[in-house]
Amino acid sequence: MPDSDRRRSTALIEVSPELGERLRDPRLVLALVAGVAGAVALFVGYLGVSGTLDPGKQLPYLISGGVGGLFLLGVAAALLFSADLAALRGDIADLRRLVEDVAARDSAVVDAPSTNGAAPKRSRAPQRTPSQPRS
């Protein structure tokens, strides 16, 4: 069978390398588990409360399902925020390293002796004062 006749199979969900790297963080996985568990607890609590009109029988469902589910959703939100903050800190550290590398290369170029013995000239755009109109 020629390649043009074969159907290309695609995944339902394609995970980018960035998302694959983020899924290695246990906080993100725990946040997903806690979020699903909280949603299930709220749903079970709702089913228990909706099954009876007696407030005495509804109270255990409200306490275990409602309060427990909201607690688990709060834990999931805190873990998700923590994982996102850690990823942001990593990105900032990468950018800082990149800026330091560029600064080190720039200072090495400025400090390097030129072939004709003259110091290298750095061109700068003319500075304008706030009172000058833009050209």
N, C-alpha and C positions, 0 to 999 in steps of 0.2 A: 504494500500500500504506500503510495507516495506521501511525502511529508505534507503536501498541501491539502490532502484529503483528511488527514488526522485532525481531530479536534484538540485544541490545546486545553488541557485541564488547568483550571485556575482555582486557587484556594478561596474559600468564602471570606476569610479574613487574612490579609497580608500584613505581616508584622515587619515594620521598618527596622533597620539596625538600631536606630535610636530608641525605639520602643522596646526592642529586645534587651537592650542594655539597661533600660529603666526597670524592666520586669525582674532583673536580678536583685533589685533592692527588696529585702524582705518586708520593709514597711509598706510598700505598695501592694504586695501580695496579701499581707495581713489586713490592709485597709479594704481590699476587695472582699475578702472573706467576712470581715466584720460587717461590711455594708450589706452583703447578701443575707447574713444571719440576722441583722437588724430588721431588714425588710420582711423576712420570713416570720420573725417574732411578732412584728406589727400585724401581719396578715392573720396569723393564728389567733392573736388577741382579738382582732376584729371578728373573726368567725365565732369565737367563744362568746363575745358580748352580744352579737347579733342573734345568737341562738336562744336567748331567754330574755324575758322582761323583768325578772327578779334582780334587783340591784345587789342582793347578797350573793347571787351566783355570778354576777358580772364583775364584781370587784377583783377576784383572783385573776381574771383574764386581763383586766385593766392594769393591774400591778405587774404581772409577769410579762405579758405581751407588750403592753403600751410603754411602761417605764423601761423595761429591759430592752425593747427594740429601739427606743430613743437613745438609750445609753450606748448601745452598740453602733448606732448611726453616728453618734458624737465621737466615739473612738475611731470609727472609720474616717471621719472628716479630719480629726487631729493627725492620724497617721498619714493620710493623703497630703495634708499640708506640710508635714515634716519631710516626707519624701520629696515633695516638690521643692522645698527650701534647700534640701541637700543637693538636688540636681542643679539648682540655681547657683549655689555656692561653688560647685564643681565647674560650672561654665565661667563664673567670674574668675576662678583660679586659673583656668586655661587662658582667658583673655589677659590676665595680669602677666602670665608667663610669656605670652606672645608680645605684649608691649615691652617687657623687659628685654626680650631677644632683639626686637627691632631697635630699641634704644642702645643696646650694646653694639649692634652692627653699625648704627649711625655714629656712635662715638668712635668706633674703630676706624671708620672711613674718614672722619674728621681728623683723628690723631695720626693717621697714616701719612708718611712723607710723600709728597708728590714727586714725579719723575723729573720735573724741571727745577726743583728746589723751592718753588713758591708754595705758600700755603693754599690749600684748596679754598675756593670761594663758594660761599653758600648764598644762594639767591633767596630773597624774601620778597613777598608781595609788599608794596608800599602800604604803610599803615595810614588809615584815614582817621581823622578826628570826628567826633560825633556831629560837629557843626557842618562838616563838608557833605555836600550831596553825593549820592551814589552816581557813578558814571556808567 
